[in-house]
Structure formats: structure tokens, C-alpha cells
Amino acid sequence: MREPRLTVSLLVTNIGELVTWDAERPILHDAAFVVEGGRITWFGARTQAPSADAQRDVAGAAVIPGFVDSHSHLVFAGDRSAEFEARMTGEPYAAGGIRTTVAATRAATDEQLAANVARHVTEMHAQGTTTVEIKSGYGLTVHDEARSLAIAKQFTDETTFLGAHVVPDDTDIAAYVDLVTGPMLERCAPHARWIDVFCEDGAFGADETRAVLEAGIAAGLQPRIHASQLGPGPGVQLAVGLGAAAADHCTYLTDADVDALAGSTTVAGLLPGVEFSTRHPYPDARRLIDAGVTVALATDCNPGSSYTSSMAFCISVAVRDMGMSPREALWSATLGGATSLRRDDIGRLTVGARADFSVLNAPSYVHLAYRPGVPLVLSTWKDGRQLV
């Protein structure tokens, strides 16, 4: 009996609006593209499309690159809804709740942690996210940080060692930095691509941050930094000086910080779900973009300060409250996120890029901001295969 012929190419056609981020044709109408081997091999006008083994007619819908969520904390256990309720009734956020999640995460089994990550990644896929970065940081022991990264690695190649999240209770900061840069780094580096530090008052200062990141670089990891979330600090300047891929949060920036970012390859990662949840002021995206800074949007999905898995929600907030146009916000949530992860194969739908895309139940990407809270993703595809 003859084996059935495998589909080797797919034509996605009758696209009302196609966002490619190609330099010359960033947005096309009445468009199509071809996928072969999980990559885009052709895109252009629908009437000029070549034939393919299979065809998907999207009936005039908009198609966008898959969202690239470049900052999340998905390996955790426990619930902090009471903390959120307290903040909404006037109690300030000071990052102390991280230790609550650390206790719950340490007590959870690997299977429980993996199931929780799977649940959140499934949520993300349903909302158009095709690439997600996942950090450790809720273990804070050699064993728990290493297992957190091993679990994260089951779901993404974009894993980040964040042993320097906060200093555990009853621990000397110098001794803990020695642990993070020594035995913990040695165990965690094989499971990580990135290294990160929460550079903030109450967490790690400039000297500790530099020590951790330089140790990570020496171990072959690439640096990123949590910077200026709770107030102005040294994080942005350190990120630029060390050639970090991203300085994330950037809520409280000085003029010198903006100038440094503008003259560097470091991406400013903005995480509006945090400010929505903590009631801190939103980052000024307009100021950064006008200065020439590359901006990414991400969810910072975590159980304490930003418990959302929706990139579309972040786009809505960025347009409404951070001075971004719908086009700028979508770029930052796709190609901006890819740039933050130093990837050139995702975040765009051009020849050679991975076929990671979403079909929207809307005629234009503008509806992502125009219709906040509405589930507009009809289907999500990664490497040319439908996830949702």
C-alpha cells in the first residue's frame, strides 16, 4: 500500500492584511505567503501566489507575526491574589511577595511546576504568542534554581538564570552572591541561555549586579537586567556597559539612561502589566522611541506583580497609556521582542523567517488595541504547524 504524501508546502492566502515587517513591504493587503519546511519561502500579492501542496484560506482576516514574549517568570507555585487585593486597597508594592512564591515553589514537585508552566504556555499560545522567554528565580537554592531551569527548558530554548532575584531570608548578601556566581551558576548554566539580575533597592546593587553578570558572561551566558522598576538606579547604565541584550522595566529613567540606551544595542523591555498591577506610573515609551531606543513589549507573567499571559493586553495598555501607536506597539511585541532575544528568525514574516504567525478575527492588527480584552486570535501557528 502506498504511503500518503506528506505536505511539504502550505499556501496561506486571502489575507486581508499581512504584517511582515519587511523593510520595503512591512504591511500588505490582499496578500498570501508560502511555508516550506517551517519557514516562509515567499510572500506577496494573493494574485501572484505560487502553487503549494496545501492551502489555507483565511477569508480576509489579518495575519500577524507570532508574539515574542521576551520576559516571563512561569516556573512557580502558589497564589498571591491576596497581595493583589491588598495593593488595590492602598498597600504599596515593594517586591516582598517574591519570598512567598519562593516558599511555595520549593515545596512543589517537578510535576506540579511543569504542569503549571504548561498551563500558562497554553494560555499564551491561545493568545498568539509563539516564543516565550522563561526565567528561574523562585528557587534561590542550587537545587531549586537548577530544576526550575530544567523544567523551563522543556518549553523554550529562551531560558534565563535569575538566581539573583532576591536575597533569601537570613542570608548575607555577599555570601549569597558567592553562591550564585559559584555552585549555583555551575549547575544552572547548562540549562540557560541568559543570565539576569534584579538590580533594585532591596535586591541587588550595582556591585553585586556586575559581579553576577560578569560571572555569567564568563560561563557563556548572555546578560539581561531588571532595571529601574521601583525607582531610578544603576541598572540601565550597567546593562549598556556590559552589552546586555535588554534592560527590562525601565519605569524610572533619567535622561542619562535614555541617552545611554539610544547609543547602544540594548533593548528597553517595557512590561505594562506590572504598572497595571502595582499602580506605579507607566514607562514613557514615547520618550524612548523618539530618542531612537529599540523598545520591546512583554508580559512579565508572574504570580505577584503582573499575572497576565496576554500580549494583546500589553499592546492595549501601551497604546492607551504609554504613548505608542498601534503599529509601534505591535512591532515591539513581535520584532522588538525578537531583537531583545537577539533573534532574527522570529517576530517577522519575511523569506527565511520561521512561520510563526497568528490569524486574527479582525480585518486589521489595529483591532488588538481597538478592541481591548476581546479574544481576537483565531489560530496560532509555529514553524508552519497549527498550535491552536
N, C-alpha and C positions, 0 to 999 in steps of 0.2 A: 504494500500500500504506500502511495506517495505521501511524503511529509508535507503538511501545509506550508505554503510560502510565508516566510516571516516578513512583516512590514519593515522596510528599510528606509522609507522616507514618508513624511507627512506634510501635506499642504494645509495650512490654516488660512482660511480665505473668508471673503465677505466681511472683513474687519472695517467697521465704521471709522474708527480712529486707532491708529497704531503708534504707540510711543516706542521709539527705537533708541533715542539719544545718539544717533549717528550725527557726526559733525555737520554734514550738509543736509540731511533729511531727518531731523530729530523727531518730527511728528508727521505721519502720513494719514491720508483719508482714502477710503475705498481701497484698502490695501490687503496684502497677503504676505506670507512668508513660508519657507520650506525648512523642515527639520530633517536632518540625517545624522545618524549616529549620536543623537543627543545634542547636536549643535545646529545653529542657524547657518544654512548654506546659501540662502537667497532671501531677499525681501524687496518689496516694491509695490507697484500698482497691481491691483487684483487682475485687471485685464491682460497683464503681461506675465502672469504667473506660469511657471513651467508645470508639467505634469508630475505627479508623485504616486506612490503606491497606495496611499490612503489620503482621505480628505476630511477636514473638519470645518464645517460652515458655521460661523459664529453669529450669523444673522444680523449683521450691522452693529454688533457690540464693540465696545472699546477693549483693546488689549494693551496691557502694560507689562514692563519687566517685573519679575517677582521681587517683592520687597526684600531688602537686605538689612536684617536687624542686627546691628553691629555691637549691641551691648545688652546682655541679659544675665540674670542670676537664677537659673532654673533648677539647680540641684539644691533642694531644700525640703524640709518637712515642717509641719506646724502651721498655725494660723495666727495672723496678727490683726484681725478685723477689729478687736477691741482697741488696739492702738490707733487705728484709723479713726474710729468713732471718737476717741478722746481728742485727737487733733482737730476734728471737725467741730468740737465744742470748746476749742480755745487753747488746748495744751500745745506747746511748741514741739517741733521735731528736732531732735538732736542726735540721731543715729544710734541711740542707746538700745533700741529694739533689736539690733543685729544680734546681740548676745542671746536673746530669746530664741531666735531661729537657730543659732549655733547649738544650743542645748537640744532642741528637737531634732536637728539633723544628725547629731552624733548618736542619738537614741534610735534612729530609724535604720531598718535593714537596707542592704543594697537593692533588694527587690522593690521595696517601698519607694526609695528615692528614684529608681529608674522608671517606675510606673508614673510617678508624679511628673518627671521630665517628659515622658511620652504623652501624657495628657496635655501638657502645655504646648508641646511641639505640634500636636494635632490641632489644637486651637489656632496656632499660628498659620498652619497650612490652610485651614479653612478661611482665613482672613487674608490670604495672598502672600504670605511670607514663604520664601523658598530657601533662604540661607539665614542661619542664626548663629551668633557667637554666644558661647556659654562659659561663664566663669565659675571657678570654685569660690571659696571664701566663707562658707558656713561650717567648715570643719575645724580649722585652726589647730589641728594636730597633724603630725606627719601622716598617720594612717588615714584620717578622715579627709584631708586635702587630696591625698593620692587617690582614694576611692572615689571621691567626688569627680575628679577629672577623668578617671577611667569610665565612669558612668556617662559623663558628658560626651566622651569620645564615641560612644555608641550612636550618638545622634548628629554629630557635626565634627568636621575637621577644624573648626574655628574655636578651639578651646583655650581658655586663659587661666593661668595660675594666679590666684588672688589670695595667697596666704597672708599677705599684708593688707587685710581688710580692716580689722581692729585688733587691738592687743587683748588677749584673753584675760579674764579676771584673775587677780592675784599673781600677775606675771610682770616682771621687769621688762621694759620696752627694749633695752639693749640686749638682754638675753633672748627675747623673742625674735628680734632681727637676726641674731646669730643663728637661731633655729631655722628661720625662713630662708636665709641665704646659704645654709649648710644642709643638714639632713633632709629638710622638707623639700628644698629645691631639687636635691639629687633624686628623691623619689618621684617628684611631680613632673620634672622636665620631660621625661619620655612620653607623657600623656598630653602635653601642651604645645601650642604654637606661640602663645603670647605670655607675657608677664605684666601684671598690673599692681598698682598700689593706691589705696585710698589716702591721698595726700590732703589732710584736713586737720584743723584743730580737734583734739580729742582722738585722733587716729595716729597718723604718721607725719612727721615734719619733713623739712627739706633734706636734712642729712640722712635720715632713715630711708626716705624715698629713694634718694640717689643710690644708697648702698644696695638696696633690694634690686633696683632696676639694673644696676651695673653687674651685679652677680647673675641676674637672669640673662643679660646680654652675653656674658662670658660663657654661659651654659647653652647658648644657641637659641634663646627665646627672643622674641621681638617685643619692645616695650610699648605700653599704653598707660595712661594715668587717669584716675578720678581726680579732677581738678576744679577748685573754686565752686563747689556745690553750696557750702554753708556760709561762705564769706570769701573775701579776697585772700589769696595765698600764693605760695611759690610754685604750684603745680604746673601751670601753663609754661612758665619760663623753663622749668626743668624738662618738661616734655619736648619743647623746641630744642633745647640744648643737647638732649640725648637722642634727637632724631626720632622721637616716638611717633608711631603711626597716628595716634589720636590722643587728644586731651578731652575727656568727656565730662559733661555737665556744663561748665563754662557759664554758670549763672551769675557770678560776680566777677567781672573782668575790669581791669584797669586799662587805660589807654596803651600802656606799655605791653600788656598782654595781647591786645588786639594787634598792635604793630608787629609783635614777635610772630604771632600766628600767620599774619599776612605775608611775612617774608620767609615762610617755611613750607615744608611739605606735611606738617602736622595738621590733621583734620580736627575741627571743632565739632565734637559729637554733642548734639543737643537732645535732651531727654525730657520732653514736656510733661510726660506722665508723672514725673517726680514733683514738679511745681504744682500740678493739678492736685496731687495728693498731700503735699506738705504746706501749700499756700505760701511758699516763697515766691518772689517775683519770677516771671518767666524770663529765660535768656533773651537777649536782644539780637535775634537773628539778622534783622535788617542792618544793624551796625556792623556785624561781621561780614555779611555778603558785600555790602558797599565798600568795605575795606579790602576786599579781594580774598577773604578767607574761605577755604573749602569747608562746607558745612554738611554734616550727616545728621539724620534723624534716627533715633532708635527708641525702643520701648523702655529699656532698663527694667524689664519684667522681673519683679522680686516681691516677696510677701509683705514687705514693710512700707517702702516709700513710693512704689509705683507698680501696683498689682494689675497691670494691663498687658495683654498679649497682642493688642491691636495697633498695627502701624497706621491704619486708616484713621484711628482716633488721634494719633500723634500728628498726622497731617492736618486734621481739622483744627487742632489746638494751635499748631504752628501758623496756620493761615489766619485764624481768628485773633490770636493774642501775641504773636511773635514777629509780625511784620513781614511774613513770607507770602509770596504769590502762590496760587495752587501749583503752578509749574515748578517753581523753586522747591516747594515742599516735596513734590513727587520726586524730583531729581535727587534731593537729599535723602529720601527714603529708599532709593534704589541705587543709582550710580554713586551718590555720596557715601552710602554705607559700604559699597564695594571698594571705594577709594580708601575708606577708613580701615578696611581689612587688607588693603594693598592687593586687591584682586582686579584683573582686567577681563575676566571671563564671565562675570555676572553683573547684574544691575543694568544691562543694556540688551537690546535685541538686534544686534548687528551681525554681519557674517563672521563666523568663528566663535561667537559667544555661545555660552550654554543656553539651551532652550528652556529657560526658567521664566515662566510668564503666568499672568492671570487674565482671565476673561471676566469682564465686568458686566453686570446687569445695568448698563448705562451707556449712553452714546459717547461720553467723554470722561476722561480722567478727572475733570473738574468736579464731577459729582462726588468724589471722595471727600472733598471739603464742603461742597454744596449741600450734601445730604448726610450730615454727621450722625453717627450711630446706626445707620442703615446697613445691613449686611449685603453689600453690592457684589461680592465675589461669587461668580457662577461656578468657576472651576479654576484650580491651581495646578500648574504643570512644572515638573522639574526634570531636566535632561530629556525633555520631549515625552515624558510619561506623566499621565494624569495622577495627581495625588488625591485630589478632592473633586 
